[in-house]
């Protein structure tokens, strides 16, 4: 174990030294635009112009797949039978390649630039297809996670953070940097022999060295093809080479890969204060599910994080995000509610929902609603989110108020929560700040956000039908966010209510699907699997896994 830790430390040091030396003799590639929005002021003209230039560059860029094949540098050993066998498998399973390429699309440019930054072979961009099918929610039977399938101990040694809120192995940005640093170290460890380095990424450098020493003792060759390594590793390296052969020869191996722009698509936005992920999605004008897909490292997606953090957004959504965030922060009555925080608590022996609520000065009902618990029982070892006092008060106020009837589309809905002192609407996590445009009406805005116009009028204290272009409205979208599933149900899929003792693996066996398919369809893992919640089982389309 100590030797393993020393090796990982050496990998980090090697990557740092290499990065410094690369910077001295080569242009810097990163592939990710970095922005730090001012939370109390809109973007400057210079920032907006830079974003506009980035978006224009992206929209007019060439296809990355064409550029990628020009970057390949490794020999692909197409004539070797093991490589031919893998080529045949991929050609017979093109649906797998299509799914993998679709998942990879947002990240390919970033990963390619990170590879070039370290002067590594471009073929490594394809390695996550072999590892995980580019599924950031992939979890192996032995605990490896993310597109690079990093083990917890390996990730820790490479500086990847892992806690109850966040798993950097699933974070494509963080895990890519760590995995490529490790691969750079392995290349140095094996004196530039990339086949051995790639094999070691799969099975460990110790196993590869043991196989080399065994062949030396037996007077046998020590190239990769001659080594007595595990069958998984014998298949692993040819799989990567086969993918490179297919992409290098589109006429000989006609496989459809969705076009990907050879330009930055993603931006990393550095937030200086806590903002809930639902609010972030609304500010950016993208769906909540899309935000989670781009930020898979967050393990508790329904909650606000309790510290400043970075989120990934498409570059074309950064202006909306920054403008709406600034507007929300400037609105003093809204600000305290826009940054709702929760505590994390692990249930201990003897705990009850009532005792936990009493400990944190909240109510059992508030804890149950926040964690989607169907009963008042909790089990030892469970993880709970605990609402703070202001959140509890808002929930209780909303439940205590009378109901109103909308005679058009909805039968019964709870009224909105208002501050008793200021009579202003209390903004909830999941609400949206919207700037009225020309030709907008209250009815058209309500239709756009899928709620009734009376809710908008009440939240903003305006008369029905009167909206002025340029003014900002609060859209109480938290009400349909709470009731409408972010997940998309395909024809033939099954909706399943989680039972006591269920795990994703158990559920997948029950419905003859895979754990990764369920994780990806619902953006959940076992830690967020709670008794009584409903999840989608992707039984309707065998190609969704």
GUTOR-608464 format. One record per residue (C-alpha): x, y, z; residue in one letter. Coordinates in steps of 0.02 Angstrom, whole numbers, plus 50000, padded with zeros to 5 digits. Layout:
// residues N
XYZA/...
***
This chain:
// residues 545
500005000050000X/501425011950044X/502265008249879X/500635012149788X/500485028949876X/502285033349831X/501925029049649X/500395040249645X/501345054549726X/502675052249594X/501315053249461X/500735070049526X/502515076849537X/502895070649361X/501335079049294X/501755095549379X/503555095449316X/502965090649141X/501675104449138X/502985117549182X/504175111249048X/502775110248918X/502255128148954X/504015134048915X/504075126548742X/502295124448678X/500655134148667X/499485131248813X/497955120548774X/496535119048899X/494895116848806X/493835124848942X/493345143048956X/493475150049133X/492305163449200X/492075171449371X/490435181049362X/490165195849478X/488665191049583X/488105208749615X/488405216049441X/488035210749262X/489425205349143X/490535218949073X/490505223448889X/492225215348868X/491635198948946X/490095198648836X/491135201748681X/492335187648728X/490875175848751X/490125181148585X/491795177548500X/491895160548584X/490125155948530X/490445161748352X/492055151548346X/491125136148408X/489705137648282X/490905138848134X/492175125848188X/492595110148090X/492155092448143X/493255086448286X/493245068348225X/494155073748067X/495445083048171X/495635068748293X/496155055848164X/497515067748106X/498215068548283X/498445049748305X/500275044748330X/500305026848396X/500525011348288X/498825002848285X/499374984848244X/497884982348130X/498604965848066X/498634958048240X/497204945348262X/496694952348432X/496464969648355X/495504962548208X/494364953448328X/493954969648420X/493674978948256X/492394965748209X/491544967348379X/491384986248365X/490714985048187X/489404972848248X/488954984048395X/488855001248317X/487425005948434X/488695005348577X/489855017048482X/488425028948445X/487905029748628X/489705032248684X/490045045848556X/488435054948602X/488895054948786X/490675060348745X/490185074848632X/490165088948762X/491865083848830X/492875078248679X/493645095148639X/494155097848819X/494915080448836X/495855082048672X/496605098648727X/497125091148893X/497975076848799X/498885089248687X/499375099748837X/500345084848905X/501005079348734X/500145062548751X/499485051748607X/497785057448543X/497195039448549X/496955041748737X/495415052248699X/494585035648654X/495065026748814X/493455031448909X/492465022448774X/493355006348823X/493265010249009X/491465015949028X/490645020248862X/490935038448917X/489615036249053X/490095047049204X/488875037249313X/489685020549272X/490155010549427X/491074993949412X/490834978749523X/492464982749613X/492045001149644X/492885010149499X/491875025449447X/491725038649312X/492215038949129X/494015034649176X/493485021149302X/494585027049444X/494645016849604X/494405026649768X/496185023749827X/496935028449658X/495855044149651X/496395049249826X/498225047249779X/497935058249626X/497125072049727X/495315068549680X/494075074149813X/492725062049871X/491445065550005X/489585064150036X/489195078949922X/490435076349782X/491395062549694X/492775069549584X/492915052749495X/491245056649413X/491755074649377X/492355073649197X/493465089049214X/494345083749374X/494475065249332X/495175068649158X/496605078949229X/496995065649358X/496885050949235X/497985059449106X/499265063949240X/499295045649290X/499485039949109X/500915052249085X/501765044649236X/501485026849170X/502255031549003X/503805037649094X/503805022149206X/503875010749053X/505155021248959X/503935027648828X/503145010748786X/501335015648769X/500614998248751X/501354993648920X/500775010148996X/498985007648934X/498994989648997X/499614996049166X/498185008549174X/497014993549166X/497894981149279X/499204991149376X/501044993749342X/501484980449470X/500584966749373X/501374972149209X/503114972249287X/502814955049362X/502344948449190X/503904956249112X/505034948549245X/504224931549220X/504554932049032X/506354937549063X/506624922549177X/505874911149046X/506894918748904X/505334925348816X/504954941948732X/504374956348841X/503294965948717X/501454967948765X/500844954348647X/501964941448731X/501554945448913X/500564933349024X/499324946249087X/497484943949132X/496264941148989X/495404957649028X/497044966748995X/497374956448839X/495694962948773X/495894980648841X/497364986648737X/496734979248571X/495044987548603X/495845004748607X/496885001248453X/495364994548360X/494415010748395X/495865020848326X/495895009948169X/494025012548141X/494115031348162X/495685032548054X/494845023447908X/493055029847888X/492935023347708X/493445005747758X/492445005747920X/490895016547895X/490255020548069X/489165035648110X/489865047248243X/488805062648286X/489725078448228X/490685087448366X/491335105148345X/493225106948359X/493075121948476X/492695125248660X/490905120548704X/491015121348894X/491375134849020X/491855132649201X/490985145749307X/491805149149475X/490475153749602X/490995163249757X/489425159149855X/488255144349871X/486865143349740X/485705128449727X/485885117849572X/484065120449528X/484295139249536X/485875137749431X/484915128449296X/483545141549295X/484785155949288X/485665147649141X/484015143749053X/484425125349033X/483495110449102X/483925103949273X/484315086949198X/485525094749074X/486435103849215X/486635087349308X/487275078749151X/488635091849135X/489035091349321X/488935072949368X/490175074749512X/488815081249629X/488095066249722X/486635075649802X/485915084949652X/484305090749735X/485185100949869X/486165117049881X/487995114549913X/488625122050075X/490175130050004X/490715139649847X/490975128149700X/491225127449512X/489925122249387X/490055117849203X/488915126449077X/488845127548888X/489695143648837X/488105149848753X/487205149748922X/488505159349023X/487805176648985X/486045171749039X/486735163549196X/487795178549245X/486435191349211X/485095181649304X/486265177849449X/486705196249465X/484865201049463X/484445188349597X/485875194149708X/485375212549690X/483595208949746X/483805210249934X/482155202149986X/482535187549872X/484365185049915X/484195175850081X/482945163750004X/483955161149845X/485385153449943X/484495140550050X/485725129150139X/485535111850213X/486525101450335X/487065083450308X/486735070950447X/487105052250459X/485785042950561X/486465035050720X/485855020450824X/484325025750924X/483905040750815X/482105044150766X/481445057150645X/480745066750793X/482375066650891X/483365072350738X/482115086350705X/482235091950886X/484135091750879X/484165103550729X/482655114150777X/481615108850630X/480105097450605X/479935079150554X/478815084550410X/480145096350339X/481485082750348X/480315070050270X/479845081550125X/481645086750089X/482235068550085X/480655061850000X/480315049650141X/478635040950135X/478675036250320X/479295043150485X/480545029050506X/482415031050477X/483775017850480X/485495017750557X/486775023250427X/485565032850317X/486105049950256X/484865064250276X/484775082350223X/484235093550368X/483345109950322X/483825125650414X/482575135750513X/482095147650371X/481755133150253X/480665124550383X/479685140650414X/479365143150228X/478735125350209X/477575126950358X/476905143850301X/476505137050129X/475595122050200X/474615132550325X/473895144550195X/472205141350110X/472035134649934X/471485143949779X/470615137049626X/471175140349448X/469675136549340X/470655135449178X/471915121149189X/472235116849371X/471015111349503X/471905114449668X/473615121949702X/474385129249860X/474535148049862X/476265155849857X/477265160850011X/477435179450052X/478465188850179X/477275195750312X/478305211650338X/478625216950158X/477175207450076X/478405201849944X/478445184549871X/479745172949951X/480785165849808X/481025147049818X/482425135749752X/481935131549574X/481125148349532X/481665158149379X/482085176449348X/481395181449177X/481605197849081X/480035202548985X/480285204148797X/479305213148662X/477665204548615X/477685194948781X/476055193248874X/475695185749043X/474855171148956X/476315167848837X/477575168648980X/476535156649083X/476415144648936X/478305145648909X/478635139949088X/477185127749103X/476255136349246X/474675146849260X/474705165649235X/473865169249402X/475385162449495X/476535174449401X/475365189049433X/475265185149619X/477145182549640X/477535199349558X/476005209149622X/475465214349447X/473755215249368X/473285201449248X/473915204649072X/475015219649111X/476855216049078X/478135229149023X/479615224448909X/481275225749001X/480565222349174X/481065206849271X/479805194449335X/479965180449462X/479255164549386X/478755152249525X/479355137149428X/479805127749589X/478015121449594X/478105112149429X/479925107249464X/479315098549622X/477945089049533X/478685085949362X/480015072749340X/481645078949264X/481885061749191X/481195057249020X/480115041649009X/480285032348845X/478935020848773X/478995004248862X/479945010649015X/479375006149191X/479105017649340X/479635008849500X/479405014049682X/480955010349784X/480694998149929X/481614995550092X/483294986850061X/483334990549874X/484964994349787X/485214999249606X/486024982349573X/484524973049647X/483284983349547X/484264980649386X/484224961749409X/482354962249444X/482014970949278X/483394962549176X/484334978749140X/486004985949198X/486414996649350X/487265009649239X/485675011349134X/484655015249291X/485965027349359X/486055036649194X/484165037349168X/483845044349342X/485515053049380X/485615044149549X/486725032249644X/486435020849794X/486745035249916X/485255045049846X/484115029749832X/482745032649961X/481275021550006X/479665027949926X/480405038049782X/479945033649604X/481285030049475X/481265025749291X/481815008349238X/482405009749055X/481594993548997X/480855001348841X/482455003748741X/483894991548753X/485075004548680X/484915016648826X/486115007548943X/
***
